[in-house]
Every structure is written in C-alpha cells, then in structure tokens.
Amino acid sequence: MGIRLPGFILAKQILRQSALTAKKGASTSLDVPKGFLAVYVGETQRKRFLVPVSYLNQPLFQDLLSRAEEEFGFNHPMGGLTIPCEENTFIDITSRLERS
C-alpha cells in the first residue's frame, strides 16, 4: 500500500498540472511526460488531462475509450483523444483507477 502512495500522489499532481496548463492555453505535445497520455474531457467545455498509459488496460478506462470511439470514431474535435463525459465523472473514474 505504501509503495503505491507516491504514484497516486504523482498522478493527482500531473492531472492537476495538466488542467492548469490547459487553462493557460500553453499545452503542447512536449508537455506530456513519458508514460502519460493527453486526453480532452468534457461534453461541451473540454479540458486537457494527462493520464498514465497504464490506465489503457483498465476496464473502466476502456469503457470511456469505447464511448469516445462511438461518438467520434477517428475524427476527434480537439485534434487529440477526446472523451465525451463530464469532467467530474472522469475525475471520479481516474481516482478509482489510482486506488486500484
């Protein structure tokens, strides 16, 4: 349990930093650290988040990816992976993934 705590805190910090960077409008592909993936989240107002690539194997995250595929196919409006769900829902799901 103690071993996972630093990763849990790091992922939370990166998610927050990504949201702050997106608000400033200064996000580029160079802002994505190794082992993370940038995604855009929201129904209408979209925010950029960085998530660990390890989430790609998780069933909860795969459900979000399936929704994105159904809605956007390969044509994502933000030019990057866009997940069509509310920001609060996304944060709740990623918080659960961090604890597992």
C-alpha positions in Angstrom: 0.0 0.0 0.0 2.8 2.4 0.9 4.5 1.7 -2.4 1.5 2.9 -4.4 1.1 6.1 -2.5 3.9 8.1 -4.3 2.4 7.1 -7.7 -1.0 8.0 -6.5 0.2 11.5 -5.4 2.2 12.0 -8.6 -0.7 11.1 -10.9 -3.0 13.5 -9.0 -0.4 16.3 -9.3 0.0 15.7 -13.0 -3.7 15.6 -13.6 -4.0 19.0 -11.8 -1.0 20.5 -13.6 -2.4 19.4 -16.9 -5.7 21.1 -16.1 -3.8 24.3 -15.1 -1.6 24.3 -18.2 -4.7 23.8 -20.5 -6.4 26.9 -18.8 -3.3 28.9 -19.8 -3.6 27.7 -23.4 0.1 26.7 -23.4 -0.3 22.9 -23.8 1.7 21.1 -26.5 2.8 17.6 -27.1 6.1 18.4 -25.4 4.2 18.9 -22.1 3.4 15.2 -21.9 5.8 13.3 -19.7 7.0 9.8 -20.7 4.4 7.2 -19.6 1.4 9.6 -19.9 -1.3 10.3 -22.5 -3.0 13.6 -23.0 -6.8 13.4 -23.3 -9.5 16.1 -23.6 -12.5 15.6 -21.4 -16.0 17.3 -21.3 -19.3 17.4 -23.0 -19.1 21.0 -24.3 -16.3 22.8 -22.5 -13.2 20.5 -22.8 -10.2 20.4 -20.5 -6.9 18.6 -21.1 -5.8 16.0 -18.7 -2.7 13.7 -18.6 -3.3 10.1 -17.6 -0.8 7.3 -17.1 -0.7 4.9 -20.1 -1.3 2.1 -17.6 -5.0 3.2 -17.5 -5.4 1.9 -21.0 -5.5 -1.6 -19.7 -8.2 -0.9 -17.1 -11.8 -1.9 -17.9 -13.2 1.4 -16.5 -11.0 3.5 -18.8 -11.6 1.2 -21.7 -15.4 1.9 -21.3 -14.5 5.6 -21.7 -12.5 4.8 -24.8 -15.4 2.9 -26.2 -17.7 5.9 -25.7 -15.1 8.1 -27.5 -15.0 5.7 -30.4 -18.8 5.6 -30.7 -19.1 9.3 -30.7 -16.0 10.5 -32.6 -14.5 7.4 -34.4 -11.1 8.6 -35.5 -12.1 12.2 -36.0 -11.6 13.9 -32.6 -12.6 17.6 -32.5 -9.7 18.7 -30.3 -7.0 17.1 -32.5 -6.3 14.6 -29.7 -8.1 11.9 -27.9 -11.4 13.4 -26.7 -13.5 11.6 -24.1 -17.2 12.6 -24.1 -18.1 12.6 -20.4 -18.4 15.2 -17.7 -15.2 16.3 -16.1 -16.4 15.2 -12.6 -17.2 11.7 -13.9 -13.8 11.5 -15.5 -12.1 12.6 -12.3 -14.1 10.1 -10.3 -13.2 7.2 -12.6 -9.5 8.1 -12.7 -9.5 8.4 -8.9 -10.8 4.9 -8.6 -8.1 3.7 -11.0 -5.4 5.3 -8.9 -6.6 3.4 -5.8 -6.6 0.0 -7.5 
